[in-house]
Each structure stands twice: as C-alpha cells, then as structure tokens.
Amino acid sequence: MNEPRRFDSRDFDALLDAVVEGSASAEQMAVLNDLLRREPCARARYIAYLDLHAFLADPAGPLSGAFDDEPADDRGDILSEVIDQALAERRKHELEEEASRMLAEQQAREAHDQRYLLRRSQPPPREIVVPKAVLWLGLAALIGVVAWLGWPGDEDATDPTALQGGAEVPAVNSTVSNVAVIRNSVGARWAPGVNGSTQHLQAGAEVTLRSGLVEVVFGNGTTVIFEGPVTFEPTGPDGLRLVTGRLSGAAPDGATGFHIDLPEMAVSNHGGDFGVFAGAESGSHAVALAGEITVDTRGDSGAAGGAVTRLSSGSGAVVRAGGLEVVRGDALAFVERDEFEARASSAGGDRYARWLALGYELRRDPDVVAYFVFDQDDAERGVLTNRAAGGGPDGRLGNGAEIAAPRWTAGRFDQTRALRFGDAGNGRTYGVVVPDHSTIDLDDEMTFAIWVRPVNPNRFYGTLLSKRDVPPRRMNYQLAVMHGWHQGGQELQFGAGEDDAAVRGFVYSQASGELADAGWVHIALTTDGRTVRYYINGERVHSARQPLPALTNSADLLIGTSAAGGGQSHFNTAVPFLGDISEVLIAGRAFSSNDIRALYNNSRGGG
C-alpha cells in the first residue's frame, strides 16, 4: 500500500493550478481530496488560493456566482443553505456540527483556541470557470477551517485594540492574503507607519515591533511569540522570514513543517517548541526547546561548506565565522508561552502572575546566583531547584545527619509551597543544604532577599542563611533574625569575615516592631563591601558599617539553620529559624533601594 502523500507547498500550488485550468487528472483530484482531508495547512492554503481567484469575492454570499455556469437545478442548494446558516449564526459549535457532517474524519485536535478567522482580502472579481468538484472540496475545507478557528459574529465582535491593551497593530495591505492573526500582546509598540486597527498579518508584508511582546497564530496552527525589537515578514500560513530580533514558537500536537528563513540559515520545525534569534552583528541562533528542528546553512543554491543539522530538545546551533556550531540551548533566551501568559495576566493585577513574570527576569539576571522559589514542583521532587541561569547547585532537604529535612507547608500563593524550620530534637535542626560551588562564593557586593513567616511571632528569630566554615570559622556571609540581642526586640544580623569570640564580623539593624507581626515578612539586605543596608517589606530600616570583608570558603550554604561553632564561636550551637521560608534570592551585586522595593511589591502574595 502506498504511503499517504506528504504536504509540500510548491507541489500543492502546482496541483491547484492544474485543477483550476481544468487539466487535472482523476489521480490528481484524488491527491487533492486526500491532502485537504488530512492536512490543516493544505486547507488553509487552499482557502487562500480560492480567495485569490475570487471564489469568495461576491458580496452577495461566500459562494454566490460561483455556480453561474451550472444549471439552476444543479447549484447545490443544500451546500448553499449550510453556508448561509453558518454565516448567519456565526457560532463555533454550529460550524463544528456542519464540519463533522461534511468531513467525518475532522480531528478534534483541530479545534484550536484561536477565536478569529483569518479574514481574506478580496481582489476585484473576475470571471472564471471552475469544475464543480473543486467547489465541493473548497466548501468542505472552508467549513473545516472555520470550525477550527472559530468565526466571530457581529453580535460578539471585539474591538481589536482591546485584546492588545490598546496597542496599534499592522495595517492590512488589501492586495496580499492574510496568513496569520495577532491573538494578544503585552506593551506592544510598532514602528512608525505600521498602524491600523486590524489583527491580521499578510504574506509579503514586513513589519517591525519596536518593543513589547506579541502572540501571533499562523494558518497552520503554530503560535509564535515575537519579542521587540524585532522585524519579520510572514511568508505564508506555515512560515516567516526573520530579519532581526527574537521569537519563540510552539506547534500544535502532531503539526510539523513550520519554517523560518534567517539571513544565514533556515530553520524547520519537526514538532514541539523552538526559539530563533537573528542579530545584525551577533549572527543567527536557533534552539530546539522541545521536540526537534532542522537547521540548514546551505543556502538556496546548496552552496559548498553549508550543512543540514538536526537538533533535539535542549540543543542549539549558532552561525559563527567558522560555520555552524552546535551548543547547549538556552531556554531563558526566549519568552515562551508560560512567561507570555504570566506577563499578560500580571498586567490585569494578578499577583501570582506578577510574581511569575518577575521570576523570569530574575532568572535571566547574570548577577543572581541562587533563586529558590519553593514551588509545587520542588515539593513533589523533594528538592529546592536553583532557578538562576548561572547553573548553580540545587538545595538538598537535610543531610541525613545533624540537619533533618524540613517539612513542606502552605506558601504565600495557593500555587506555591514553603518549608518549616526549627528544632528537630536530639541535637538536630531542620535545614536545607546547598553544596559549595564557586557561583555562591561572594565578595564585596551582595544582595539577599527572603520571605519568612514566624510560627510564633513572640519567638521570631534564628538563622536564615549561613555560609561559614566551622572551623576555621571563615564567614562568607550569614543572615539571621536575632531576638533581644541588643535592644530587646527583633533585629537583623549580618556576618562577614573572621568569626571570632569577639564577634567582630557581625553588624546589626535597629530593633523592628514589624518583625513581630504575624504573617509573611519580606527581609532583604544589600552590601557594597563597606555598608550594610537592611530592608523590611521593601523599605530600608537601617544602615550599618561593615567592619570586615567577606571571606570565601568551602562551606556549604545552609538555609534555615547554621552549623555548630565548636565551642569557640559566637554560635557554639546551631541556631535554626523558628518559622517558614518560601523564597530565597542571592545576588552578587548590591540592589538599589528601588530594586528592593520593586522586588517586594511584585512578589507579595495574596495574604
């Protein structure tokens, strides 16, 4: 048995030309029928082709006039009635019923969440004789595509700018076919001259997004997120040309063949998610985020020295002077769907979405060396995942000896978790152990930010973070909440340098009543190597001179507890934090006061 014919846009266009010219054989008609039934991209391309030939141009109806060369009794009244009803009702579920009747094998996966049909331009009608069989196939494809995309009616039509926060979108060139639709945007700002109120993008029309994010759905179902500044040109329902800038794409299940042309290479998607970058000076870069892609550097002429490379999930390719180099893919280099949705929701005031969106920015910050978010995935895996892009170590719950594994509890958001620390009994404490690594050894500038909640506000104290050797008692850094050490109330303590009996390496904040309040508290500290600044809930509460420079060491980083001091240190026993921790950030630079305030405001939970 012959294998089903695969869709090829060039062969398909040649096949359509033969059908319209009336020279198609019975075998070619069978191939056309098979492709239209199996391939969503074939249906989308066929509808665009019908549009170009004025099949849908008559304002009296979608197929009015197309049967003028047939006897009145043979005009297909049933089909006309179906079309009229679909256009009158314009509800997606009714169109799906019609599509199921006309195309029984229409797959449920084709019911994509795109709400707006790609509106086709209508060139001046011209007289053309079309075989009736072609019109039957075109009608079936039309209903299938409408069922897939959905067709908004006049009664529920939405202002296109409302979906994009009032952002301007590219104007339509009425001489070119629409091949993609803008579904949503965040802070989109288009280049001058790219204005209008339509949501549709057209083949051959180059557009420039100066800033912001735009989510575009192409005719074959592939969703592409463009990150400004970016210049691109849709080339059809299954591809585009990227002039410069950055994008990520996600193909629907089972869909393949979306392609991106860049100045130095061509990228084809074989299913899954992908990221592509084109830079004026830094060259082209492509990553298989999930699934597989093919990178082709041969050029149109198949020039010598080029190559075709297939990449799987997590792999990337960069075009350099010496040719194509396969590298490790950097997923954080691209804004993917989850981040886009978080940014879009955060614009509407969703606090959890605002925190998620902030988290992506923190992960990309090259100075952030540790970022632990205590999410549900961490709880299920029993670890603390370091989300920072620098590749620092993850945290282990306990060490199987003097440090016990803390218990998971409710976090600041319904979607997140926290860990409860304290005295585990038998001389043990609860804590998280982050193995020593060069990325978490800091000197001079530092920032620490942590969300904490006391179990008992009257016993709010203990070690939050500690990286110190015992012995020889070299402190890289240590952050704690002390109770009544100096002034009879809770105060923050930071340590760096030699940890001796005189505790010369420790500096303290003023006592703060805010630390005695029940509920979640955001504690932050910054140092430039000379002055320590303390923050509570985004506001600076105290500054103090730092007497000694930080001393790097080979100690593990402990979260929620400290190591015993061997009887010669200020801490001769481990001092655990008595409460919950739900987020930890460590950076190798001193954040500004505005940075700390923004960090607090954009990471507050709902309670």
Salt bridges, closest charged atoms under 4 A:
ASP11 OD2 - ARG5 NH2 3.77
ASP13 OD1 - ARG45 NE 3.06
ASP34 OD2 - ARG38 NE 2.87
GLU39 OE2 - ARG6 NH1 3.81
GLU39 OE2 - ARG38 NH1 3.61
GLU89 OE1 - ARG91 NH1 2.53
GLU94 OE2 - ARG91 NH1 3.36
GLU98 OE1 - ARG101 NH2 3.45
GLU105 OE2 - ARG37 NH1 2.74
GLU110 OE2 - ARG43 NH2 2.53
ASP113 OD1 - HIS112 ND1 2.93
ASP113 OD1 - ARG183 NH1 2.65
ASP154 OD1 - ARG90 NH1 3.12
GLU206 OE1 - ARG241 NH2 2.80
GLU215 OE2 - ARG183 NH2 3.04
GLU233 OE1 - ARG241 NH2 2.74
GLU292 OE1 - ARG310 NE 2.80
ASP296 OD2 - ARG298 NH2 3.12
GLU325 OE1 - ARG320 NE 2.63
GLU339 OE2 - ARG343 NH2 2.75
GLU339 OE1 - ARG364 NH2 2.64
GLU361 OE2 - ARG343 NH2 2.55
GLU361 OE2 - ARG364 NH1 3.65
ASP365 OD2 - ARG589 NH1 2.79
ASP367 OD2 - ARG589 NH1 3.15
ASP375 OD2 - ARG387 NH2 2.84
ASP378 OD1 - ARG387 NH2 3.12
ASP436 OD1 - LYS467 NZ 3.03
ASP441 OD1 - LYS467 NZ 2.60
GLU491 OE2 - HIS486 ND1 3.63
ASP499 OD2 - ARG468 NH2 2.65
ASP500 OD2 - ARG504 NE 2.84
ASP528 OD2 - ARG530 NH2 3.20
ASP528 OD2 - ARG533 NH1 3.99
GLU539 OE2 - ARG597 NE 3.36
ASP580 OD1 - ARG420 NE 2.66
ASP580 OD2 - ARG453 NH2 2.95
GLU583 OE1 - ARG412 NH2 2.89
